[in-house]
Amino acid sequence: MDNLKLLYDWQEAQNLLREVLPEIIQRQIDVGNKKILNPIPKEREDEIKSIKFGEEPREPREVIEQMDRLLYKYRTIQNHPKFFSFIPLALSPVSVVGDIINSIHSPYGGAHVLSEGVAIAQKWLINWMGEQIGYPVKELGGIFVSGGSMANLTASVIARNEKLKDEEIPKGTVYISDQTHSSVAKGIHIMGTPLLNIRKIKTDDIFRMDVEDLKRQIEADIKDGFIPFLIVGTAGTTNTGSIDLLEEISKIAKKYNCWFHVDGAYGASGLLSSHKELFKGIEKSDSISWDGHKWLFQSYGCATIICKDRQAMARTFNANPEYLKDVESQDSNINFWDIGIELTCPARGMRLWYTLQRVGTKAFREAIDRGFENAKKFEELFKKDEDFEIISPAMLSTINVRYVNEKYTLEELNEINHKLSEIASKRNEEVYYTTTLRGKTSLRFCAIHPQLTDADIEDVYKKLKRDIESLSL
């Protein structure tokens, strides 16, 4: 077979997938028994760099074996039930099936006319997600994007376009909290807002945006000749799982004619849980980011930006160059490229569409509820132990605690808690990194995985107690 034919050998693809998928999937089935952290040795790094891209083909099994041995082996197993750092992956095999099916079909995700069935499915999925938020579906707009960073950037561009004239941009001000995810300020700066125009509002005792401080800052900016145009609330901060006072923020946004965006990349999935009442006021936002690859258990690259006013998205992004005239959008079948940044994009939402269809919303509710229960279980254990101080209580699936002892200074306690995290990482059976909250180094547990059991949580707690003893504290 010549090389060109090899490039399009679908029969080989079918045979290979039939052969290798069972092996790969078995590794995922056994993921709970694996080491979480797998740093790459220097010799393996050099071996990867030495792999050439040659003129002639190689045997597929040889290449796949090399990928397994050198590439995929050396990664952090973020879908391990005892990986508690960042917002863990908690990957569902149902999502993997949907992703594989969609990848093989590879529908074009930017236009309605080029993938009509998929486009309709994704739009109705976005509408359904909007219903969970409380948005009026008949006016709804939204697109699937790579992650919360792109979703928050997209929302910020819409806000600027809707609320500022071009000549006002240098004076436009944005309001975030000291717990807002770093991607928000990053995106706002990328779109051209000076860093000095991004106001960081302090937070209250449970790390929610202080609405009184927000009002004071807006009033001061108006007095100084600035133009407030965007307030970003958070439904589930990464550090603590805190949900800002969305109802109060919405009133402030309305009073000062600001766009109100909610970063729900992590926490918006709680809208599908038994705790939806925690999100009061989210329906009054203008837009929201929501990641499927966080608390909806999807593979990476499945997030969405949902906007209450679809036409605001079109006013911002509709370009219609000459070569796209034949596929211009009509209101009933608007192209995704006319309401977002990307022209070429995959149909990212189809894995979530498949997962929802396959398992139903009850399964999602039970799985998300489990994250709430996991955090509460950790809280119960730490609350009754005088060796620990709860820095932030169980909120969503997250809790922050730290070892305390009055004979140590703050600096010494910070070092001890950092050391406790390091000891757990070296053991490599559970991983919880630290974060710093108001000068205190804390052990952060984001217990999102629905397969994490009470016995697992108790085991993590007991090992932490033994680690404290090992330090002779």
C-alpha positions as CSV (number, residue, x, y, z in Angstrom):
1,M,0.0,0.0,0.0
2,D,1.4,3.4,-0.9
3,N,1.6,6.2,1.7
4,L,-1.4,8.2,0.4
5,K,-3.6,5.1,0.6
6,L,-2.3,4.5,4.1
7,L,-3.4,8.0,5.1
8,Y,-7.0,7.0,4.3
9,D,-7.1,3.4,5.4
10,W,-10.3,3.3,7.4
11,Q,-10.2,-0.5,7.7
12,E,-6.9,-0.2,9.6
13,A,-8.4,2.4,11.9
14,Q,-11.4,0.1,12.6
15,N,-9.1,-2.9,13.3
16,L,-6.7,-0.9,15.5
17,L,-9.5,0.7,17.6
18,R,-11.1,-2.7,18.1
19,E,-7.7,-4.0,19.3
20,V,-6.4,-1.2,21.5
21,L,-9.5,0.3,23.0
22,P,-10.1,-2.5,25.5
23,E,-6.6,-2.1,26.8
24,I,-6.9,1.6,27.2
25,I,-10.3,1.4,28.8
26,Q,-9.1,-1.2,31.3
27,R,-6.5,1.3,32.5
28,Q,-9.3,3.7,33.2
29,I,-11.4,1.1,35.0
30,D,-8.4,0.5,37.3
31,V,-7.6,4.2,37.8
32,G,-8.4,4.2,41.5
33,N,-5.6,1.8,42.1
34,K,-2.9,3.8,40.3
35,K,-0.4,6.4,41.5
36,I,-1.8,9.9,41.0
37,L,1.4,11.9,40.3
38,N,3.6,10.5,37.6
39,P,6.5,12.9,36.9
40,I,8.7,12.1,33.9
41,P,12.3,11.1,34.4
42,K,15.0,13.1,32.5
43,E,15.9,10.0,30.4
44,R,12.3,9.6,29.2
45,E,12.1,13.3,28.4
46,D,15.2,13.0,26.3
47,E,13.8,9.8,24.6
48,I,10.6,11.7,23.6
49,K,12.7,14.5,22.1
50,S,14.8,12.0,20.1
51,I,11.7,10.6,18.3
52,K,12.1,11.7,14.7
53,F,9.4,12.4,12.1
54,G,10.6,10.3,9.2
55,E,9.7,10.0,5.6
56,E,8.5,6.4,5.8
57,P,5.6,5.0,7.9
58,R,6.0,3.0,11.1
59,E,4.0,0.1,12.3
60,P,0.9,1.4,14.2
61,R,1.2,-0.9,17.2
62,E,4.8,0.3,17.6
63,V,3.7,3.9,17.6
64,I,0.8,3.3,20.0
65,E,3.0,1.3,22.4
66,Q,5.5,4.2,22.4
67,M,2.7,6.7,23.1
68,D,1.5,4.6,26.1
69,R,5.0,4.0,27.4
70,L,6.4,7.5,27.0
71,L,3.6,10.1,26.7
72,Y,0.4,9.1,28.5
73,K,2.2,7.3,31.3
74,Y,3.7,10.5,32.6
75,R,0.7,12.6,33.6
76,T,-1.3,13.5,36.7
77,I,-4.3,11.2,37.0
78,Q,-6.8,14.0,37.5
79,N,-9.8,11.6,37.3
80,H,-8.6,9.6,40.3
81,P,-11.3,9.8,43.1
82,K,-8.6,11.0,45.6
83,F,-7.2,13.8,43.5
84,F,-8.6,16.8,45.4
85,S,-6.7,19.7,43.7
86,F,-7.8,22.3,41.2
87,I,-11.3,21.2,40.0
88,P,-10.7,17.5,39.3
89,L,-11.8,15.9,36.0
90,A,-14.0,13.0,37.3
91,L,-14.2,11.7,33.8
92,S,-17.3,9.7,32.8
93,P,-16.9,6.8,30.4
94,V,-20.3,7.8,28.9
95,S,-18.7,11.2,27.8
96,V,-15.8,9.3,26.3
97,V,-18.2,7.3,24.1
98,G,-19.9,10.4,23.0
99,D,-16.6,12.1,22.3
100,I,-15.3,9.2,20.2
101,I,-18.5,9.0,18.1
102,N,-18.4,12.7,17.5
103,S,-14.7,12.6,16.6
104,I,-15.2,9.9,14.0
105,H,-18.0,11.9,12.4
106,S,-16.1,15.1,12.9
107,P,-19.0,17.5,12.1
108,Y,-18.1,21.2,11.5
109,G,-19.1,23.1,14.6
110,G,-19.1,26.7,13.3
111,A,-22.1,26.7,10.9
112,H,-25.7,25.6,11.0
113,V,-25.9,24.7,7.3
114,L,-22.8,22.5,7.3
115,S,-24.0,20.3,10.2
116,E,-27.6,20.9,10.6
117,G,-28.6,18.0,12.9
118,V,-25.7,18.6,15.2
119,A,-26.2,22.3,15.2
120,I,-29.9,21.9,16.2
121,A,-29.0,19.4,18.9
122,Q,-26.4,21.8,20.4
123,K,-28.7,24.8,20.3
124,W,-31.4,22.8,22.1
125,L,-28.9,21.6,24.7
126,I,-27.9,25.3,25.3
127,N,-31.5,26.2,25.6
128,W,-32.1,23.4,28.1
129,M,-29.0,24.6,30.1
130,G,-30.5,28.1,29.9
131,E,-33.8,26.9,31.3
132,Q,-31.9,25.5,34.3
133,I,-30.4,28.9,34.9
134,G,-33.8,30.6,34.6
135,Y,-33.2,32.4,31.3
136,P,-36.1,33.1,28.9
137,V,-35.3,30.6,26.2
138,K,-36.9,32.4,23.3
139,E,-34.2,35.1,23.6
140,L,-31.3,32.8,24.4
141,G,-27.9,32.6,22.7
142,G,-24.9,30.5,23.4
143,I,-22.0,28.5,22.0
144,F,-19.7,25.7,23.2
145,V,-16.1,26.7,23.7
146,S,-12.9,25.1,24.9
147,G,-13.2,26.2,28.6
148,G,-14.0,28.8,31.1
149,S,-11.2,31.1,29.9
150,M,-12.7,31.4,26.5
151,A,-16.2,31.6,27.8
152,N,-15.3,34.5,30.2
153,L,-13.4,36.3,27.4
154,T,-16.4,35.9,25.1
155,A,-18.7,37.4,27.7
156,S,-16.4,40.3,28.4
157,V,-16.2,41.2,24.7
158,I,-20.0,41.2,24.5
159,A,-20.2,43.4,27.6
160,R,-17.8,45.9,26.2
161,N,-19.6,46.0,22.9
162,E,-23.0,46.5,24.5
163,K,-22.0,49.0,27.2
164,L,-19.2,51.1,25.8
165,K,-18.7,53.3,22.7
166,D,-15.2,52.9,21.1
167,E,-14.0,56.2,22.5
168,E,-15.1,55.2,26.0
169,I,-13.0,52.0,26.2
170,P,-10.0,53.6,27.9
171,K,-12.3,54.7,30.7
172,G,-14.3,51.5,31.0
173,T,-14.0,49.7,34.4
174,V,-14.6,46.1,35.4
175,Y,-15.4,44.7,38.8
176,I,-14.2,41.3,40.1
177,S,-13.6,40.0,43.6
178,D,-10.3,38.9,45.2
179,Q,-11.5,35.3,44.7
180,T,-12.5,35.6,41.0
181,H,-10.6,33.1,38.8
182,S,-7.5,34.5,37.2
183,S,-8.8,33.7,33.7
184,V,-11.4,36.5,34.1
185,A,-8.9,39.3,34.5
186,K,-6.6,37.7,32.0
187,G,-9.4,37.7,29.3
188,I,-10.4,41.2,30.2
189,H,-6.8,42.4,29.7
190,I,-6.5,40.5,26.4
191,M,-9.5,42.3,25.0
192,G,-7.8,45.6,25.6
193,T,-9.0,46.8,29.0
194,P,-6.1,48.3,31.0
195,L,-5.1,46.3,34.0
196,L,-5.5,49.5,36.1
197,N,-9.2,49.5,35.1
198,I,-9.9,46.1,36.7
199,R,-11.2,46.6,40.2
200,K,-10.7,43.8,42.7
201,I,-13.5,43.9,45.3
202,K,-12.8,42.5,48.8
203,T,-14.8,39.5,50.0
204,D,-16.7,38.7,53.2
205,D,-16.0,36.1,55.9
206,I,-17.0,33.2,53.5
207,F,-15.2,34.7,50.5
208,R,-18.2,36.2,48.7
209,M,-17.9,39.5,46.9
210,D,-18.6,42.3,49.4
211,V,-21.5,44.2,47.8
212,E,-21.0,47.3,49.9
213,D,-17.4,47.6,48.8
214,L,-18.6,47.0,45.2
215,K,-21.0,49.9,45.5
216,R,-18.4,52.2,47.0
217,Q,-15.9,51.4,44.3
218,I,-18.4,52.0,41.5
219,E,-19.4,55.4,43.0
220,A,-15.8,56.4,43.4
221,D,-15.0,55.5,39.8
222,I,-18.0,57.4,38.4
223,K,-16.9,60.5,40.5
224,D,-13.4,60.1,38.9
225,G,-14.7,60.0,35.4
226,F,-14.6,56.3,34.8
227,I,-17.4,54.3,33.1
228,P,-18.4,51.1,34.9
229,F,-19.5,48.5,32.3
230,L,-19.0,44.9,33.6
231,I,-19.5,43.2,37.0
232,V,-18.3,39.6,37.2
233,G,-19.9,37.5,39.9
234,T,-18.9,33.9,40.7
235,A,-21.1,30.9,41.2
236,G,-18.5,28.6,42.8
237,T,-15.0,30.1,43.3
238,T,-12.1,27.8,42.6
239,N,-10.5,28.3,46.0
240,T,-13.5,27.9,48.3
241,G,-16.6,27.0,46.3
242,S,-18.2,30.3,47.4
243,I,-21.3,31.6,45.6
244,D,-21.4,35.4,45.4
245,L,-24.6,37.3,46.4
246,L,-25.9,37.1,42.9
247,E,-29.3,38.7,43.7
248,E,-27.7,41.8,45.3
249,I,-25.1,42.1,42.5
250,S,-27.8,42.0,39.8
251,K,-29.5,45.0,41.5
252,I,-26.2,46.9,41.5
253,A,-25.5,46.0,37.9
254,K,-29.0,47.3,36.9
255,K,-28.6,50.5,38.8
256,Y,-25.3,51.4,37.2
257,N,-26.1,50.0,33.7
258,C,-23.4,47.3,33.9
259,W,-23.4,44.0,32.1
260,F,-23.6,41.2,34.8
261,H,-21.7,38.1,33.9
262,V,-21.5,35.0,36.2
263,D,-18.4,32.8,36.1
264,G,-20.1,29.5,36.7
265,A,-17.4,27.3,35.1
266,Y,-17.2,25.2,38.3
267,G,-20.3,25.8,40.3
268,A,-23.1,26.3,37.7
269,S,-23.5,22.5,37.6
270,G,-25.0,22.8,41.1
271,L,-28.1,24.0,39.3
272,L,-28.8,20.4,38.4
273,S,-28.4,19.3,42.0
274,S,-30.7,19.2,45.0
275,H,-29.2,22.5,46.1
276,K,-30.4,24.8,43.3
277,E,-31.7,27.3,45.9
278,L,-28.1,28.4,46.6
279,F,-28.0,30.1,43.2
280,K,-30.7,32.6,43.7
281,G,-30.3,35.6,41.4
282,I,-28.3,33.8,38.8
283,E,-31.2,34.1,36.4
284,K,-30.8,37.9,36.5
285,S,-27.3,37.8,35.0
286,D,-26.8,38.7,31.4
287,S,-24.4,35.8,30.6
288,I,-22.8,32.8,32.3
289,S,-19.9,30.5,31.7
290,W,-20.4,26.8,32.5
291,D,-17.9,24.0,32.0
292,G,-19.0,20.5,31.2
293,H,-15.5,19.1,31.9
294,K,-15.7,20.1,35.5
295,W,-18.8,19.1,37.4
296,L,-20.6,17.5,34.5
297,F,-18.0,14.8,34.2
298,Q,-17.1,15.4,30.5
299,S,-13.7,15.1,28.8
300,Y,-11.7,18.2,28.4
301,G,-12.7,20.9,26.0
302,C,-16.5,21.0,26.7
303,A,-17.6,24.4,28.1
304,T,-20.2,26.9,27.2
305,I,-21.0,30.6,27.3
306,I,-24.7,31.2,27.5
307,C,-26.1,34.7,26.9
308,K,-29.6,35.9,27.8
309,D,-29.8,38.0,24.6
310,R,-28.7,36.1,21.5
311,Q,-28.8,39.3,19.4
312,A,-26.2,40.9,21.7
313,M,-23.8,38.0,20.7
314,A,-24.7,38.6,17.0
315,R,-24.1,42.4,17.3
316,T,-20.7,41.7,18.7
317,F,-19.4,38.9,16.5
318,N,-21.3,38.9,13.2
319,A,-18.8,39.7,10.4
320,N,-20.2,38.1,7.2
321,P,-17.2,38.3,4.9
322,E,-17.8,37.8,1.2
323,Y,-16.8,34.1,1.0
324,L,-19.5,33.3,3.7
325,K,-22.4,35.0,1.9
326,D,-23.9,31.6,0.8
327,V,-24.1,30.5,4.5
328,E,-25.3,33.6,6.2
329,S,-27.3,33.2,9.3
330,Q,-31.1,33.4,9.6
331,D,-32.5,34.1,13.0
332,S,-33.9,30.6,13.3
333,N,-30.6,28.8,12.2
334,I,-28.0,31.3,13.3
335,N,-24.4,30.1,12.7
336,F,-22.2,29.7,15.8
337,W,-19.5,31.7,14.0
338,D,-21.8,34.7,14.1
339,I,-22.2,34.7,17.8
340,G,-18.7,33.9,19.0
341,I,-14.9,34.3,18.4
342,E,-14.2,31.1,16.6
343,L,-14.9,30.3,12.9
344,T,-13.6,26.8,12.8
345,C,-14.5,24.7,15.9
346,P,-15.6,21.1,16.7
347,A,-19.1,20.3,17.9
348,R,-17.9,20.3,21.5
349,G,-21.3,19.9,23.0
350,M,-22.2,16.5,21.5
351,R,-20.5,14.4,24.2
352,L,-22.6,16.2,26.8
353,W,-25.7,15.8,24.7
354,Y,-25.0,12.0,24.5
355,T,-24.3,11.7,28.2
356,L,-27.5,13.4,29.2
357,Q,-29.5,11.3,26.8
358,R,-27.8,8.1,27.9
359,V,-28.0,8.5,31.7
360,G,-30.7,11.0,32.3
361,T,-30.8,14.1,34.6
362,K,-31.5,12.0,37.7
363,A,-28.0,10.4,37.5
364,F,-26.5,13.9,37.1
365,R,-28.4,15.1,40.1
366,E,-27.2,12.2,42.3
367,A,-23.6,12.5,41.1
368,I,-23.4,16.3,41.7
369,D,-25.2,15.8,45.1
370,R,-22.4,13.4,46.0
371,G,-19.9,16.2,45.7
372,F,-21.8,18.3,48.2
373,E,-22.0,15.3,50.5
374,N,-18.2,14.6,50.2
375,A,-17.3,18.1,51.3
376,K,-19.8,17.9,54.2
377,K,-18.2,14.5,55.3
378,F,-14.8,16.1,55.4
379,E,-16.2,19.0,57.3
380,E,-17.7,16.7,60.0
381,L,-14.4,15.0,60.5
382,F,-12.3,18.2,60.8
383,K,-14.9,20.2,62.8
384,K,-14.7,17.8,65.8
385,D,-10.9,17.6,65.7
386,E,-9.0,20.4,67.7
387,D,-5.9,19.9,65.5
388,F,-7.7,21.6,62.7
389,E,-9.2,25.0,61.8
390,I,-11.8,25.3,59.1
391,I,-10.7,28.2,56.9
392,S,-13.7,28.0,54.6
393,P,-16.6,25.7,55.3
394,A,-18.0,23.1,53.0
395,M,-19.3,24.9,50.0
396,L,-20.3,23.0,46.8
397,S,-17.8,20.2,46.8
398,T,-14.9,22.2,48.4
399,I,-13.6,22.7,51.9
400,N,-10.3,24.4,53.2
401,V,-8.8,23.4,56.5
402,R,-5.4,23.7,58.2
403,Y,-3.5,22.2,61.0
404,V,-3.3,24.5,64.0
405,N,-1.4,24.6,67.3
406,E,-1.0,27.7,69.5
407,K,2.7,27.0,70.1
408,Y,3.5,27.9,66.5
409,T,3.6,31.2,64.7
410,L,1.5,31.9,61.6
411,E,4.6,31.5,59.4
412,E,5.5,28.2,61.1
413,L,1.9,26.9,60.7
414,N,2.0,27.9,57.0
415,E,5.2,25.9,56.5
416,I,3.8,22.9,58.5
417,N,0.6,22.8,56.4
418,H,2.6,23.0,53.2
419,K,4.8,20.1,54.4
420,L,1.6,18.0,55.2
421,S,0.5,18.5,51.6
422,E,4.0,17.5,50.3
423,I,3.9,14.3,52.5
424,A,0.6,13.2,51.0
425,S,1.9,13.9,47.5
426,K,5.0,11.8,48.1
427,R,2.8,8.9,49.3
428,N,0.9,9.4,46.1
429,E,-2.4,7.7,47.2
430,E,-4.2,11.0,47.7
431,V,-3.3,14.5,46.5
432,Y,-4.4,17.8,48.1
433,Y,-2.4,20.9,47.3
434,T,-2.5,24.0,49.4
435,T,-4.0,27.5,48.8
436,T,-3.5,30.7,50.7
437,L,-6.6,32.5,52.1
438,R,-6.0,35.8,53.9
439,G,-2.4,34.9,54.7
440,K,-3.1,31.4,56.0
441,T,-1.9,28.3,54.1
442,S,-4.7,25.8,54.0
443,L,-5.2,22.2,52.8
444,R,-7.8,22.4,50.0
445,F,-10.1,19.5,49.3
446,C,-12.3,19.6,46.2
447,A,-14.1,16.3,46.6
448,I,-16.0,16.4,43.3
449,H,-15.7,12.7,42.3
450,P,-19.0,10.8,42.7
451,Q,-17.1,7.5,43.2
452,L,-15.4,8.9,46.3
453,T,-16.8,7.0,49.3
454,D,-17.2,7.9,53.0
455,A,-14.6,5.2,53.7
456,D,-12.2,6.9,51.3
457,I,-12.7,10.2,53.0
458,E,-12.1,8.7,56.5
459,D,-9.0,7.0,55.1
460,V,-7.6,10.4,53.9
461,Y,-8.4,12.0,57.2
462,K,-6.6,9.2,59.2
463,K,-3.5,9.3,57.0
464,L,-3.4,13.1,57.5
465,K,-3.5,12.6,61.3
466,R,-0.6,10.1,61.0
467,D,1.3,12.5,58.9
468,I,1.0,15.1,61.7
469,E,2.3,12.6,64.2
470,S,5.2,11.7,61.9
471,L,6.3,15.4,62.1
472,S,6.3,15.2,65.9
473,L,4.1,18.3,66.2
